[in-house]
Amino acid sequence: MAEGSWNGDALRVLKPQTYMNRSGAAIAPLLDLPAFDPSRDLLIMVDEVALPLGRFRLRGAGSAGG
C-alpha cells in the first residue's frame, strides 16, 4: 500500500497479493470506514493482455468476463 495526495485529494494505492478472485479481501477493511463509498472512491486497475503495451482503457461498467 502507498498513500499520498493528488490535487489536494487523499490517494491510496493497494496491490493485493492474492489471486484476482480473492482481491476483495484487500479492500474489506475500507468498507468499514464510514466515509468510504466504493462507487465514488474506488478505481480498479487490472492488467489486460489484449491491450498493447503502454495503452490503457477506462470504463465505467463491464461484465465479470471483461
C-alpha positions in Angstrom: 0.0 0.0 0.0 1.1 3.5 -0.7 -0.6 6.8 0.4 -0.3 10.3 -0.8 -2.3 13.1 -2.3 -3.1 14.4 -5.8 -4.6 17.8 -6.5 -5.3 18.1 -2.7 -7.2 14.8 -2.6 -6.1 11.8 -0.5 -4.9 8.9 -2.5 -4.3 5.3 -1.5 -2.9 2.6 -3.9 -3.3 -1.1 -2.9 -1.8 -4.0 -4.7 -3.4 -7.2 -3.5 -1.1 -10.2 -3.0 -3.9 -12.6 -3.8 -5.4 -14.1 -6.9 -7.9 -11.8 -8.7 -11.0 -13.7 -7.5 -9.8 -13.1 -3.8 -8.7 -9.5 -4.2 -11.9 -8.3 -2.4 -10.2 -9.2 0.9 -7.8 -6.3 0.2 -10.5 -3.7 0.4 -12.6 -5.3 3.1 -11.2 -3.0 5.8 -12.0 0.0 3.7 -15.7 -1.0 3.6 -15.8 -0.5 7.4 -14.8 3.2 7.1 -17.9 5.4 7.2 -16.6 7.9 4.6 -15.6 5.2 2.1 -18.1 4.9 -0.8 -16.9 2.3 -3.4 -19.0 3.9 -6.2 -17.1 7.2 -5.6 -13.8 6.2 -4.1 -12.7 3.0 -5.8 -10.9 2.6 -9.1 -9.9 -1.0 -10.0 -6.9 -1.4 -12.3 -6.1 -4.8 -13.9 -3.5 -5.8 -16.5 -5.1 -6.7 -19.8 -3.0 -8.7 -22.2 -5.3 -7.8 -25.1 -4.2 -4.1 -25.0 -0.9 -3.1 -26.5 1.9 -2.3 -24.1 1.7 1.3 -22.7 -2.1 1.7 -23.5 -4.9 1.8 -21.0 -8.7 1.9 -21.1 -11.1 3.4 -18.7 -14.7 2.1 -18.4 -17.5 2.9 -16.1 -19.1 -0.5 -16.4 -18.5 -4.0 -17.7 -19.1 -7.7 -17.1 -17.2 -10.2 -15.0 -15.9 -11.6 -18.3 -14.1 -8.4 -19.2 
